[in-house]
Amino acid sequence: MSVEQRAVATLGSVVVDDSGRLWGNLPTEQHKADAEAVLFGNERQHFVTRPRGGSKTTDLAAIMAVALTF
């Protein structure tokens, strides 16, 4: 398994709230695309724009936790 595949698998197993929900069960295609751009993009910066309640903070916290472990 490649590093990218392990990072995606780890991201999918991150518990995102007190109810025990996993990040891998929540995201839409936009959320997945943002996660891949932040983790594997060639650019140094990625600007995440979503409406209020769009899970920006939760997603970026999970993504950064994974980024720090790989």
N, C-alpha and C positions, 0 to 999 in steps of 0.2 A: 504494500500500500504506500502510495506516495505521501509526501509531507502535506500536499494540498488536500488529499483525500482524508488524511488523519485530522487535519484542522477543521474541515467541514463536518466530519463525524463528531469531533469534540464540541464544536459549536452547536450542533443539533442536540447534544446531551446536556447543555447548560440549563439548570433550573432557573426560571425567570421570576418567580414570585412565590409567595407563601403557600399557594395552593398546590405547588409541585409541578406546575406545567413546564414542559420542556420547550426550549426555543425552536427545536426542529419541528414541532407540531403547530407552530403559530404563523410562520412567515408566508407572505404572498411572494409572487415573483419579483416585485420591486424590492422587498426586504432581502431576498436572496441575492439579487443583483448588487445591491449596496454592500452586502457583506463580502461578496467576492471582489468587488472593486477596492474595498478597504484592505482586505487581507492579501490579495494577489495582484492588484493593479500596478501598472508601471509608473504611474504618477505618484508624487509624494503626498498629494492632498486629494481628498474626495469630499465634496460638499453634499450632505444629505439634506434634501428638502422634502418634507412631508407635512401634512396638516397637523394641527393640534390633536394629540391623542394618537398619532401615527407610530408610536413606539420607537421614536428616535433615541431617547436616552437609554431605554432598556436594551435595544439592539446594539448600540455602540458600546455599552458596558460589557455585554456578552462577547462582542467581537474583540474588544481590547483584552479581555481576560484570556481569550484564545490566542491572540497575537503575542501576548507576553509569555505564553507557555511554549510557543514554537519558535 
